[in-house]
Amino acid sequence: MPPFVSVAAYAPPGVGMLGAGIVSEVFDERGQGLPRFDFALCTDRPGAVRSDVGLPLMVEHGLDRLASADLVIALPWAGFRTPPPSAVLDALAAAYARGALVAAHCVGAFALAAAGLLDGRRATTHWRFAGLLAERHPAVGVEPDSLYVDEGRIVTGAGAAAGFDLCLHLLRREYGAATANAIARDLVLPSHRDGGQAQYLATPVPEDCRDEKLAEVLAWARAHLHEPLPVAELARRALMSRRSFARRFAASTGTTPHAWLLGLRLSRAEELLETTDLPVEEIARLVGFGSAAVLREQFVRRRGVPPRSYRRAFSRTPARGQRPLEQADITTGGPDR
């Protein structure tokens, strides 16, 4: 199944201006070898739609746009405590039934829940309203700490700016890390944030941390991925004990040093698999896994496919004579699994 191209975002009355802006920016036309999306906002009745900040938003398309889009997104809106009209719920359900990807972030998840699309599935929303979602829709497995939850053709994201995390995850999943990273750079965003919503409840952090000394150590680690990078060495460079470093790291990033390094190494491996023809053994060395076997083990565990299958799916420079990747390879790990 090819990646999505047409994207329709449903903007109800009271639509969140931030949410509408996020999807409009992510799926805007960029050129430079990046995908071109057919993006449109749609609503119940085309025309001026009042936003959550009181400003009108001109929306040209009606619900018929949901009937043809590859990716349908339910945007958050101020009146989420009242379910959308039945015509909207039917349109969302019909989009899923015909095979479209359906997504929502923040309280947009309430629309998907009202349409019955989240029953029996895991989902997330803004942490402040996770309890309400669980109370109103007990058949939904609400995960209040997740930045996004991927259930295949149903993907939900957390509140506010986590809409970027959701969209970048979809781009990474469907188009590969290089495309997601390029669009993230254009938007001046981190391509992937580790940790969940819990790290933002009391002390928000924009990317890795606000601690200047810790930020220096993380920057050094990024430049030395080919080295072992034990926590003791990172702590030494931060002029802290190992225990103090681990505690400060978790408070600043919402994750552990080991998980952060693992995610960084996998992301860098993805980029190298997509954009170079380096042997897998050399990529494993460059990102610090030491051997192709270790890289393969981690790649299969975290990404679901072996490195060579991933390369066949997303490489911009496929090896000469290499057969096209079959859909079965993506879902089962391919012939080299």
Buried (B, 14 or more C-beta within 10 A) or exposed (E): EEBBBBBBBBBBBBBBBBBBEBBBBBBEEBEEEBBEBBBBBBBBEBEEBBBBEEEEBEBEBBBEBBBEBBBBBBBBBBBBEEBBEEEBBBBBBBBBEEEBBBBBBBBBBBBBBBBBBBBEBBBBBBBEBBEBBBEBBEEBBBBBBBBBBBBEBBBBBBBBBBBBBBBBBBBBBBBBBBBBBBBBEBBEBBBBBBBBBEBBEEEEBEEBBEBEEBBEBBEBBEEEBBEEBEBEBBBBBBEBEBEEBBEBBBBBBBBBBEBBBBBBBBBBBBBBBBBBEBEBBEBBBBBBBEEBEEBBEBBBEEBEBBBBBBBBBBBEEBEEEEEEBBEEBBEEBBBEE
